[in-house]
Amino acid sequence: MSCVHYRFQSRLTYDSLQFEGLNISAGELKRQIMRSKRLKFCQLKISNAQTDEEYTDDALIPKNTSVIIRRIPAAGLKSSNRRFVGHQAGRWREPSPRADPSLLSLEQLLKGYTCETD
């Protein structure tokens, strides 16, 4: 059995993925990682941990290689900078900016909202 060591950019530790043969395609590695980590609504970018070379889907990754995985939003989806707190009857509510200054969204901060506290 051969393996590739991978870690997400935000993690410190590596996981291993085993496969048959001397190398694995980057596309197959992505599919197996997404299946094992139950990822949806994102795409993965894979780069070599030592050289920082980014792999295309058809590139072959040799066994015993360490790679870094980066998650990016799937095409057509936008990432959100809003924060939501609380959960009532299946609906999320947006926090009041006056309640806690740390809950202001980036959009509100850029527009110059201020938070008054008593």
CNS distance restraints for C-alpha pairs under 8 A (distance, minus, plus):
assign (resid   1 and name CA) (resid  18 and name CA) 6.40 0.50 0.50
assign (resid   1 and name CA) (resid  19 and name CA) 6.08 0.50 0.50
assign (resid   1 and name CA) (resid  20 and name CA) 5.60 0.50 0.50
assign (resid   1 and name CA) (resid  21 and name CA) 7.33 0.50 0.50
assign (resid   2 and name CA) (resid  18 and name CA) 5.59 0.50 0.50
assign (resid   2 and name CA) (resid  19 and name CA) 5.41 0.50 0.50
assign (resid   2 and name CA) (resid  20 and name CA) 5.95 0.50 0.50
assign (resid   2 and name CA) (resid  21 and name CA) 6.48 0.50 0.50
assign (resid   2 and name CA) (resid  22 and name CA) 6.68 0.50 0.50
assign (resid   2 and name CA) (resid  23 and name CA) 7.85 0.50 0.50
assign (resid   2 and name CA) (resid  63 and name CA) 5.58 0.50 0.50
assign (resid   2 and name CA) (resid  64 and name CA) 7.01 0.50 0.50
assign (resid   3 and name CA) (resid  16 and name CA) 6.25 0.50 0.50
assign (resid   3 and name CA) (resid  17 and name CA) 5.30 0.50 0.50
assign (resid   3 and name CA) (resid  18 and name CA) 4.19 0.50 0.50
assign (resid   3 and name CA) (resid  19 and name CA) 5.87 0.50 0.50
assign (resid   3 and name CA) (resid  63 and name CA) 5.46 0.50 0.50
assign (resid   3 and name CA) (resid  64 and name CA) 5.54 0.50 0.50
assign (resid   3 and name CA) (resid  65 and name CA) 7.82 0.50 0.50
assign (resid   4 and name CA) (resid  16 and name CA) 5.64 0.50 0.50
assign (resid   4 and name CA) (resid  17 and name CA) 5.40 0.50 0.50
assign (resid   4 and name CA) (resid  18 and name CA) 6.64 0.50 0.50
assign (resid   4 and name CA) (resid  62 and name CA) 7.77 0.50 0.50
assign (resid   4 and name CA) (resid  63 and name CA) 5.66 0.50 0.50
assign (resid   4 and name CA) (resid  64 and name CA) 5.03 0.50 0.50
assign (resid   4 and name CA) (resid  65 and name CA) 5.25 0.50 0.50
assign (resid   4 and name CA) (resid  66 and name CA) 6.13 0.50 0.50
assign (resid   4 and name CA) (resid  67 and name CA) 7.58 0.50 0.50
assign (resid   5 and name CA) (resid  14 and name CA) 5.97 0.50 0.50
assign (resid   5 and name CA) (resid  15 and name CA) 5.64 0.50 0.50
assign (resid   5 and name CA) (resid  16 and name CA) 4.43 0.50 0.50
assign (resid   5 and name CA) (resid  17 and name CA) 6.48 0.50 0.50
assign (resid   5 and name CA) (resid  64 and name CA) 6.66 0.50 0.50
assign (resid   5 and name CA) (resid  65 and name CA) 6.12 0.50 0.50
assign (resid   5 and name CA) (resid  66 and name CA) 4.59 0.50 0.50
assign (resid   5 and name CA) (resid  67 and name CA) 6.29 0.50 0.50
assign (resid   6 and name CA) (resid  14 and name CA) 5.25 0.50 0.50
assign (resid   6 and name CA) (resid  15 and name CA) 5.39 0.50 0.50
assign (resid   6 and name CA) (resid  16 and name CA) 6.12 0.50 0.50
assign (resid   6 and name CA) (resid  17 and name CA) 7.67 0.50 0.50
assign (resid   6 and name CA) (resid  66 and name CA) 5.60 0.50 0.50
assign (resid   6 and name CA) (resid  67 and name CA) 4.81 0.50 0.50
assign (resid   6 and name CA) (resid  68 and name CA) 5.74 0.50 0.50
assign (resid   6 and name CA) (resid  69 and name CA) 6.83 0.50 0.50
assign (resid   7 and name CA) (resid  11 and name CA) 6.30 0.50 0.50
assign (resid   7 and name CA) (resid  12 and name CA) 7.29 0.50 0.50
assign (resid   7 and name CA) (resid  13 and name CA) 6.31 0.50 0.50
assign (resid   7 and name CA) (resid  14 and name CA) 4.59 0.50 0.50
assign (resid   7 and name CA) (resid  15 and name CA) 6.07 0.50 0.50
assign (resid   7 and name CA) (resid  67 and name CA) 6.69 0.50 0.50
assign (resid   7 and name CA) (resid  68 and name CA) 5.28 0.50 0.50
assign (resid   7 and name CA) (resid  69 and name CA) 5.95 0.50 0.50
assign (resid   8 and name CA) (resid  68 and name CA) 5.72 0.50 0.50
assign (resid   8 and name CA) (resid  69 and name CA) 4.55 0.50 0.50
assign (resid   8 and name CA) (resid  70 and name CA) 6.02 0.50 0.50
assign (resid   8 and name CA) (resid  71 and name CA) 7.92 0.50 0.50
assign (resid   9 and name CA) (resid  68 and name CA) 5.93 0.50 0.50
assign (resid   9 and name CA) (resid  69 and name CA) 5.87 0.50 0.50
assign (resid   9 and name CA) (resid  70 and name CA) 5.78 0.50 0.50
assign (resid  17 and name CA) (resid  33 and name CA) 7.92 0.50 0.50
assign (resid  19 and name CA) (resid  24 and name CA) 7.39 0.50 0.50
assign (resid  22 and name CA) (resid  62 and name CA) 6.13 0.50 0.50
assign (resid  22 and name CA) (resid  63 and name CA) 5.60 0.50 0.50
assign (resid  23 and name CA) (resid  60 and name CA) 5.98 0.50 0.50
assign (resid  23 and name CA) (resid  61 and name CA) 5.28 0.50 0.50
assign (resid  23 and name CA) (resid  62 and name CA) 4.23 0.50 0.50
assign (resid  23 and name CA) (resid  63 and name CA) 5.19 0.50 0.50
assign (resid  24 and name CA) (resid  28 and name CA) 6.73 0.50 0.50
assign (resid  24 and name CA) (resid  29 and name CA) 6.66 0.50 0.50
assign (resid  24 and name CA) (resid  60 and name CA) 5.48 0.50 0.50
assign (resid  24 and name CA) (resid  61 and name CA) 5.29 0.50 0.50
assign (resid  24 and name CA) (resid  62 and name CA) 6.64 0.50 0.50
assign (resid  24 and name CA) (resid  63 and name CA) 7.49 0.50 0.50
assign (resid  25 and name CA) (resid  29 and name CA) 6.26 0.50 0.50
assign (resid  25 and name CA) (resid  57 and name CA) 6.63 0.50 0.50
assign (resid  25 and name CA) (resid  58 and name CA) 5.73 0.50 0.50
assign (resid  25 and name CA) (resid  59 and name CA) 5.54 0.50 0.50
assign (resid  25 and name CA) (resid  60 and name CA) 4.40 0.50 0.50
assign (resid  25 and name CA) (resid  61 and name CA) 5.93 0.50 0.50
assign (resid  26 and name CA) (resid  30 and name CA) 6.15 0.50 0.50
assign (resid  26 and name CA) (resid  46 and name CA) 7.26 0.50 0.50
assign (resid  26 and name CA) (resid  55 and name CA) 6.46 0.50 0.50
assign (resid  26 and name CA) (resid  56 and name CA) 6.51 0.50 0.50
assign (resid  26 and name CA) (resid  57 and name CA) 4.78 0.50 0.50
assign (resid  26 and name CA) (resid  58 and name CA) 6.13 0.50 0.50
assign (resid  26 and name CA) (resid  59 and name CA) 5.70 0.50 0.50
assign (resid  26 and name CA) (resid  60 and name CA) 6.19 0.50 0.50
assign (resid  26 and name CA) (resid  61 and name CA) 6.45 0.50 0.50
assign (resid  27 and name CA) (resid  31 and name CA) 6.35 0.50 0.50
assign (resid  27 and name CA) (resid  56 and name CA) 7.65 0.50 0.50
assign (resid  27 and name CA) (resid  57 and name CA) 4.23 0.50 0.50
assign (resid  27 and name CA) (resid  58 and name CA) 6.28 0.50 0.50
assign (resid  27 and name CA) (resid  59 and name CA) 7.95 0.50 0.50
assign (resid  28 and name CA) (resid  32 and name CA) 6.21 0.50 0.50
assign (resid  28 and name CA) (resid  57 and name CA) 7.83 0.50 0.50
assign (resid  29 and name CA) (resid  33 and name CA) 6.12 0.50 0.50
assign (resid  30 and name CA) (resid  34 and name CA) 6.05 0.50 0.50
assign (resid  30 and name CA) (resid  44 and name CA) 6.50 0.50 0.50
assign (resid  30 and name CA) (resid  46 and name CA) 7.98 0.50 0.50
assign (resid  31 and name CA) (resid  35 and name CA) 6.10 0.50 0.50
assign (resid  32 and name CA) (resid  36 and name CA) 6.04 0.50 0.50
assign (resid  33 and name CA) (resid  37 and name CA) 5.90 0.50 0.50
assign (resid  34 and name CA) (resid  38 and name CA) 5.50 0.50 0.50
assign (resid  34 and name CA) (resid  39 and name CA) 4.88 0.50 0.50
assign (resid  34 and name CA) (resid  40 and name CA) 7.37 0.50 0.50
assign (resid  35 and name CA) (resid  39 and name CA) 6.74 0.50 0.50
assign (resid  41 and name CA) (resid  73 and name CA) 6.55 0.50 0.50
assign (resid  41 and name CA) (resid  74 and name CA) 5.42 0.50 0.50
assign (resid  41 and name CA) (resid  77 and name CA) 7.94 0.50 0.50
assign (resid  42 and name CA) (resid  71 and name CA) 6.29 0.50 0.50
assign (resid  42 and name CA) (resid  72 and name CA) 5.56 0.50 0.50
assign (resid  42 and name CA) (resid  73 and name CA) 4.50 0.50 0.50
assign (resid  42 and name CA) (resid  74 and name CA) 4.33 0.50 0.50
assign (resid  43 and name CA) (resid  71 and name CA) 5.81 0.50 0.50
assign (resid  43 and name CA) (resid  72 and name CA) 5.24 0.50 0.50
assign (resid  43 and name CA) (resid  73 and name CA) 6.09 0.50 0.50
assign (resid  43 and name CA) (resid  74 and name CA) 5.36 0.50 0.50
assign (resid  44 and name CA) (resid  69 and name CA) 6.39 0.50 0.50
assign (resid  44 and name CA) (resid  70 and name CA) 5.57 0.50 0.50
assign (resid  44 and name CA) (resid  71 and name CA) 4.80 0.50 0.50
assign (resid  44 and name CA) (resid  72 and name CA) 6.16 0.50 0.50
assign (resid  45 and name CA) (resid  54 and name CA) 7.31 0.50 0.50
assign (resid  45 and name CA) (resid  55 and name CA) 7.54 0.50 0.50
assign (resid  45 and name CA) (resid  69 and name CA) 5.72 0.50 0.50
assign (resid  45 and name CA) (resid  70 and name CA) 5.06 0.50 0.50
assign (resid  45 and name CA) (resid  71 and name CA) 6.51 0.50 0.50
assign (resid  45 and name CA) (resid  72 and name CA) 7.50 0.50 0.50
assign (resid  46 and name CA) (resid  54 and name CA) 5.82 0.50 0.50
assign (resid  46 and name CA) (resid  55 and name CA) 5.66 0.50 0.50
assign (resid  46 and name CA) (resid  56 and name CA) 7.92 0.50 0.50
assign (resid  46 and name CA) (resid  67 and name CA) 6.46 0.50 0.50
assign (resid  46 and name CA) (resid  68 and name CA) 5.79 0.50 0.50
assign (resid  46 and name CA) (resid  69 and name CA) 4.86 0.50 0.50
assign (resid  46 and name CA) (resid  70 and name CA) 6.55 0.50 0.50
assign (resid  47 and name CA) (resid  52 and name CA) 5.46 0.50 0.50
assign (resid  47 and name CA) (resid  53 and name CA) 5.20 0.50 0.50
assign (resid  47 and name CA) (resid  54 and name CA) 4.04 0.50 0.50
assign (resid  47 and name CA) (resid  55 and name CA) 5.64 0.50 0.50
assign (resid  47 and name CA) (resid  67 and name CA) 5.51 0.50 0.50
assign (resid  47 and name CA) (resid  68 and name CA) 5.34 0.50 0.50
assign (resid  47 and name CA) (resid  69 and name CA) 6.75 0.50 0.50
assign (resid  48 and name CA) (resid  52 and name CA) 4.87 0.50 0.50
assign (resid  48 and name CA) (resid  53 and name CA) 5.26 0.50 0.50
assign (resid  48 and name CA) (resid  54 and name CA) 6.49 0.50 0.50
assign (resid  48 and name CA) (resid  55 and name CA) 7.60 0.50 0.50
assign (resid  48 and name CA) (resid  65 and name CA) 7.58 0.50 0.50
assign (resid  48 and name CA) (resid  66 and name CA) 6.31 0.50 0.50
assign (resid  48 and name CA) (resid  67 and name CA) 4.51 0.50 0.50
assign (resid  48 and name CA) (resid  68 and name CA) 6.25 0.50 0.50
assign (resid  49 and name CA) (resid  66 and name CA) 5.51 0.50 0.50
assign (resid  49 and name CA) (resid  67 and name CA) 4.68 0.50 0.50
assign (resid  49 and name CA) (resid  68 and name CA) 5.53 0.50 0.50
assign (resid  50 and name CA) (resid  66 and name CA) 7.55 0.50 0.50
assign (resid  55 and name CA) (resid  59 and name CA) 5.85 0.50 0.50
assign (resid  61 and name CA) (resid  65 and name CA) 6.98 0.50 0.50
assign (resid  73 and name CA) (resid  77 and name CA) 6.10 0.50 0.50
assign (resid  73 and name CA) (resid  78 and name CA) 6.78 0.50 0.50
assign (resid  73 and name CA) (resid  79 and name CA) 6.63 0.50 0.50
assign (resid  81 and name CA) (resid 105 and name CA) 6.59 0.50 0.50
assign (resid  81 and name CA) (resid 106 and name CA) 6.53 0.50 0.50
assign (resid  81 and name CA) (resid 107 and name CA) 7.78 0.50 0.50
assign (resid  82 and name CA) (resid 105 and name CA) 5.48 0.50 0.50
assign (resid  82 and name CA) (resid 106 and name CA) 7.48 0.50 0.50
assign (resid  83 and name CA) (resid  94 and name CA) 7.05 0.50 0.50
assign (resid  83 and name CA) (resid  95 and name CA) 7.67 0.50 0.50
assign (resid  83 and name CA) (resid 103 and name CA) 6.99 0.50 0.50
assign (resid  83 and name CA) (resid 105 and name CA) 6.64 0.50 0.50
assign (resid  84 and name CA) (resid  92 and name CA) 6.60 0.50 0.50
assign (resid  84 and name CA) (resid  93 and name CA) 6.19 0.50 0.50
assign (resid  84 and name CA) (resid  94 and name CA) 4.97 0.50 0.50
assign (resid  84 and name CA) (resid  95 and name CA) 6.33 0.50 0.50
assign (resid  85 and name CA) (resid  92 and name CA) 6.83 0.50 0.50
assign (resid  85 and name CA) (resid  93 and name CA) 6.36 0.50 0.50
assign (resid  85 and name CA) (resid  94 and name CA) 6.34 0.50 0.50
assign (resid  85 and name CA) (resid  95 and name CA) 6.16 0.50 0.50
assign (resid  86 and name CA) (resid  92 and name CA) 6.24 0.50 0.50
assign (resid  86 and name CA) (resid  93 and name CA) 6.44 0.50 0.50
assign (resid  87 and name CA) (resid  91 and name CA) 5.90 0.50 0.50
assign (resid  87 and name CA) (resid  92 and name CA) 5.08 0.50 0.50
assign (resid  87 and name CA) (resid  93 and name CA) 7.03 0.50 0.50
assign (resid  88 and name CA) (resid  92 and name CA) 6.61 0.50 0.50
assign (resid  95 and name CA) (resid  99 and name CA) 7.51 0.50 0.50
assign (resid  95 and name CA) (resid 103 and name CA) 6.91 0.50 0.50
assign (resid  96 and name CA) (resid 100 and name CA) 7.46 0.50 0.50
assign (resid  96 and name CA) (resid 103 and name CA) 7.84 0.50 0.50
assign (resid  97 and name CA) (resid 101 and name CA) 6.14 0.50 0.50
assign (resid  97 and name CA) (resid 103 and name CA) 6.11 0.50 0.50
assign (resid  97 and name CA) (resid 104 and name CA) 5.42 0.50 0.50
assign (resid  97 and name CA) (resid 115 and name CA) 6.42 0.50 0.50
assign (resid  98 and name CA) (resid 115 and name CA) 5.19 0.50 0.50
assign (resid  98 and name CA) (resid 116 and name CA) 6.20 0.50 0.50
assign (resid  98 and name CA) (resid 117 and name CA) 7.16 0.50 0.50
assign (resid  99 and name CA) (resid 115 and name CA) 7.99 0.50 0.50
assign (resid  99 and name CA) (resid 117 and name CA) 7.88 0.50 0.50
assign (resid 100 and name CA) (resid 104 and name CA) 7.70 0.50 0.50
assign (resid 100 and name CA) (resid 115 and name CA) 7.56 0.50 0.50
assign (resid 101 and name CA) (resid 114 and name CA) 7.90 0.50 0.50
assign (resid 101 and name CA) (resid 115 and name CA) 5.58 0.50 0.50
assign (resid 104 and name CA) (resid 108 and name CA) 6.04 0.50 0.50
assign (resid 104 and name CA) (resid 109 and name CA) 6.51 0.50 0.50
assign (resid 105 and name CA) (resid 109 and name CA) 6.34 0.50 0.50
assign (resid 106 and name CA) (resid 110 and name CA) 6.16 0.50 0.50
assign (resid 107 and name CA) (resid 111 and name CA) 6.35 0.50 0.50
assign (resid 108 and name CA) (resid 112 and name CA) 6.39 0.50 0.50
assign (resid 108 and name CA) (resid 113 and name CA) 5.52 0.50 0.50
assign (resid 109 and name CA) (resid 113 and name CA) 5.64 0.50 0.50
assign (resid 109 and name CA) (resid 114 and name CA) 7.72 0.50 0.50
